[in-house]
């Protein structure tokens, strides 16, 4: 917070007039990020995949433009309910447009959101597979193929196998 205040040319105490703490600062950043990344149009049954791809590429560009942001978002933390809720609603709407039931759309949101954020968090931290450069384009080509989730998904072991000693 002190470094930020210095970079903004304000006193440390003046910064706290605008944000209550570090979490409040990240809430503001998240609100700006969601505004920047959400496509302006609504997803439809014909555009939901391209809509999600546009969203994911916007996340890629915006999250990685702020050093440390993707890594921060990829770690467990308290989310800004306004911005994360808005993002979640729009992504779930994309899966519903694809024909998913609301519960399946919710599960697809978890898979999509977690997948994209974790990928970007790894890139932000310099994590790579065997030193190979990260290929977000290949990741995005693969991720939506299994989405939206279809419910119910049976556990691969039957109830009888689970109850054995």
LUMMAR-702227 format. One record per residue (C-alpha): x, y, z. Coordinates in nm, 3 decimals. Each point is the difference from the previous one (the first is absolute). Layout:
<nodes>
<<X; Y; Z>>,
...
</nodes>
This chain:
<nodes>
<<0.000; 0.000; 0.000>>,
<<0.288; 0.236; 0.079>>,
<<0.160; -0.065; -0.338>>,
<<-0.331; 0.061; -0.178>>,
<<-0.055; 0.326; 0.188>>,
<<0.350; 0.110; -0.094>>,
<<-0.054; -0.088; -0.367>>,
<<-0.328; 0.193; 0.003>>,
<<0.166; 0.297; 0.163>>,
<<-0.225; -0.001; 0.305>>,
<<0.062; -0.063; 0.365>>,
<<-0.049; -0.347; 0.139>>,
<<-0.286; 0.124; 0.218>>,
<<-0.168; 0.174; -0.297>>,
<<-0.020; -0.333; -0.181>>,
<<-0.211; -0.137; 0.284>>,
<<-0.261; 0.266; -0.064>>,
<<-0.076; -0.184; -0.324>>,
<<0.049; -0.363; 0.106>>,
<<-0.035; -0.154; 0.345>>,
<<0.284; -0.252; -0.044>>,
<<0.183; -0.215; -0.251>>,
<<-0.311; -0.213; -0.059>>,
<<-0.196; 0.317; -0.079>>,
<<0.264; 0.090; -0.257>>,
<<-0.030; -0.341; -0.164>>,
<<-0.379; 0.041; -0.003>>,
<<0.041; 0.320; -0.202>>,
<<0.248; -0.166; -0.235>>,
<<-0.239; -0.293; -0.048>>,
<<-0.287; 0.233; -0.086>>,
<<0.212; 0.167; -0.268>>,
<<0.124; -0.335; -0.131>>,
<<-0.349; -0.145; -0.037>>,
<<-0.117; 0.314; -0.178>>,
<<0.293; -0.031; -0.242>>,
<<-0.028; -0.372; -0.072>>,
<<-0.373; -0.058; -0.042>>,
<<-0.104; -0.002; -0.365>>,
<<-0.262; 0.269; -0.070>>,
<<-0.245; -0.240; -0.164>>,
<<-0.193; -0.284; 0.162>>,
<<0.084; -0.360; -0.090>>,
<<-0.249; -0.187; -0.215>>,
<<-0.043; -0.363; -0.099>>,
<<0.207; 0.075; -0.311>>,
<<0.268; 0.220; 0.158>>,
<<0.059; -0.146; 0.348>>,
<<0.334; -0.167; -0.087>>,
<<0.140; 0.308; -0.175>>,
<<-0.139; 0.215; 0.283>>,
<<0.188; -0.210; 0.258>>,
<<0.314; 0.010; -0.214>>,
<<-0.022; 0.380; -0.021>>,
<<-0.044; 0.017; 0.376>>,
<<0.293; -0.233; 0.065>>,
<<0.231; 0.194; -0.234>>,
<<-0.104; 0.326; 0.166>>,
<<0.079; -0.159; 0.338>>,
<<0.337; -0.108; -0.139>>,
<<0.087; 0.346; -0.126>>,
<<-0.131; 0.201; 0.295>>,
<<0.105; -0.229; 0.286>>,
<<0.354; -0.042; -0.130>>,
<<0.035; 0.374; -0.066>>,
<<-0.002; 0.056; 0.377>>,
<<0.298; -0.189; 0.145>>,
<<-0.107; -0.228; 0.283>>,
<<-0.374; 0.042; -0.056>>,
<<-0.062; -0.337; -0.166>>,
<<0.207; -0.177; 0.265>>,
<<-0.197; 0.179; 0.274>>,
<<-0.335; -0.090; -0.153>>,
<<0.113; -0.363; -0.047>>,
<<0.059; -0.043; 0.375>>,
<<-0.291; -0.048; 0.240>>,
<<-0.123; 0.336; 0.122>>,
<<-0.317; 0.191; 0.075>>,
<<-0.154; 0.103; -0.331>>,
<<-0.171; 0.332; -0.062>>,
<<-0.363; -0.115; -0.007>>,
<<-0.110; 0.271; -0.244>>,
<<0.264; -0.056; -0.267>>,
<<0.036; -0.378; 0.036>>,
<<-0.379; -0.037; 0.009>>,
<<-0.037; 0.198; -0.320>>,
<<0.265; -0.209; -0.174>>,
<<-0.154; -0.322; 0.126>>,
<<-0.351; 0.097; -0.117>>,
<<0.121; 0.078; -0.352>>,
<<0.203; -0.321; -0.031>>,
<<-0.288; -0.209; 0.132>>,
<<-0.224; 0.176; -0.255>>,
<<0.238; -0.117; -0.273>>,
<<-0.035; -0.360; 0.112>>,
<<-0.377; 0.031; 0.029>>,
<<-0.002; 0.140; -0.356>>,
<<0.191; -0.315; -0.097>>,
<<-0.287; -0.208; 0.136>>,
<<0.126; -0.080; 0.350>>,
<<-0.239; -0.022; 0.292>>,
<<0.065; 0.263; 0.271>>,
<<0.183; -0.246; 0.228>>,
<<0.217; -0.121; -0.289>>,
<<0.069; 0.364; -0.096>>,
<<0.114; 0.067; 0.356>>,
<<0.237; -0.298; -0.007>>,
<<0.128; 0.105; -0.343>>,
<<0.071; 0.347; 0.141>>,
<<0.217; -0.162; 0.269>>,
<<0.193; -0.204; -0.255>>,
<<0.042; 0.289; -0.245>>,
<<0.079; 0.267; 0.259>>,
<<0.238; -0.215; 0.200>>,
<<0.171; -0.130; -0.312>>,
<<0.063; 0.342; -0.153>>,
<<0.101; 0.168; 0.325>>,
<<0.235; -0.280; 0.107>>,
<<0.162; -0.005; -0.345>>,
<<0.056; 0.375; 0.008>>,
<<0.123; -0.015; 0.360>>,
<<0.260; -0.255; -0.102>>,
<<0.114; 0.213; -0.293>>,
<<0.014; 0.305; 0.227>>,
<<0.229; -0.192; 0.238>>,
<<0.217; -0.131; -0.282>>,
<<-0.116; -0.362; 0.036>>,
<<0.045; -0.209; -0.314>>,
<<-0.023; -0.364; -0.095>>,
<<0.352; -0.136; -0.050>>,
<<0.124; 0.347; -0.092>>,
<<-0.236; 0.021; -0.298>>,
<<-0.175; 0.332; -0.059>>,
<<-0.364; 0.014; 0.107>>,
<<-0.240; -0.026; -0.294>>,
<<-0.321; 0.169; 0.108>>,
<<-0.138; -0.050; -0.350>>,
<<0.028; -0.379; 0.034>>,
<<-0.144; 0.010; 0.349>>,
<<-0.302; 0.196; -0.124>>,
<<-0.045; -0.233; -0.292>>,
<<-0.023; -0.294; 0.241>>,
<<-0.183; 0.137; 0.306>>,
<<-0.346; 0.077; -0.146>>,
<<-0.025; -0.333; -0.186>>,
<<-0.129; -0.174; 0.311>>,
<<-0.217; 0.291; 0.108>>,
<<-0.274; 0.059; 0.085>>,
<<0.002; -0.270; 0.264>>,
<<-0.275; -0.256; -0.030>>,
<<-0.157; -0.115; 0.325>>,
<<-0.017; -0.245; 0.163>>,
<<0.345; -0.146; -0.037>>,
<<0.026; -0.341; 0.159>>,
<<0.296; -0.084; 0.217>>,
<<0.205; -0.259; -0.193>>,
<<-0.032; -0.252; 0.286>>,
<<-0.341; -0.147; 0.074>>,
<<-0.166; 0.026; 0.342>>,
<<0.075; -0.368; 0.058>>,
<<0.373; 0.054; -0.059>>,
<<0.005; 0.301; 0.234>>,
<<-0.157; -0.195; 0.287>>,
<<0.255; -0.286; -0.011>>,
<<0.252; -0.015; 0.286>>,
</nodes>
